[in-house]
Amino acid sequence: MEMKSFIYLAIAGIITCTACGKSSQPNASPEPRTPSNPSSQTGTIGNSDTILNVTYETGALNGGYPDIIPTKATASDAASLINPGRSGNYAIAHKVTLGNPDYYSNEAYRSEADALNINDALFFPGQERRYEFSLYLKDWEQWNAANPPYGDNIFQLKVSGGDPVPVRLLTKRHAIVVRYDASGNAIVIPDFRPQINKWIDFRIDVKWTLDNTGYFKIYTKYQGEQDFTLRVQNVNARTFTGTQLSNGQKGYIKWGVYREAGEDSNGNVILTDNVLTRVAYHDNIRIIKLN
């Protein structure tokens, strides 16, 4: 049989993305702003390794992603846009007031956005991901030592189905801490009070595993700093806490404010926190594929 020649051609496609310019106003005090024509906007992706990039420059509470839920709380100001953002025109503000049912959703006092319905943004064992976001603790009142040290969640890497949260960041007393798996915890920022009303950039690198070959590393960069600083790392660890993968379990991100309030024996909320209202801003939420 006559031999046929096969020619394999490698075609290199170069895609050039020009990012929208974002004005830098690091010292400006953000103010609430009503989103303009949000339904006509679309989200932006920075490069081929960026899976999700929520900048809020679309002027929409969902960052231009139809499948992002800005909040499930019903209060009119539970989620709003503020101006300026971390490095551009907009960021999202989440607000929660303890004891007010309009800020109560999913069995807790919370106002959080999530990307549960964006398939590419989900995480599963075997993946390696970088998560970035910027946080602004708006007029964050100080904790009173006479009250219990309740925590306020500000960012979560969760799994569906009720298993322990793999990684979540929260304020407690005057620190920002990380809780992971069923009982792990560590201090990320010992005293955040000098950073109130300033932007803090966070980076979390994770290798998601079901055995002890995984890791997570948490970095921060304060306003005015050029480089990230490694704050906490947990290596040689199981990082995906889910036990129901066969039932469609998935990992996803959440950002906003989730307040941990106490309850009495009848399930009534005990409002012993000296601060009833908390407001946090988030911007530049990114997921980057590392492997």
Secondary structure, DSSP 8 states (H G I E B T S, - for coil): -------------------------TTS--EEE---SGGG------STTEEEEE--TTS-TTTT-TT-B--S--STTSEEEEES-SSSS-EEEEEEETT-GGGEETTEEEEEEE-TT-GGG-B-TT-EEEEEEEEEETT-----TTS---EEEEEEEEETTS---SEEEEEETTEEEEEETTTEEEEEES--GGGTTSEEEEEEEEE--SSTTEEEEEEEEETT-SS-EEEEEEEEE-----S-GGGT--EEEEEEEEE--EE-TTS-EE---S--EEEEEEEEEEEEE--
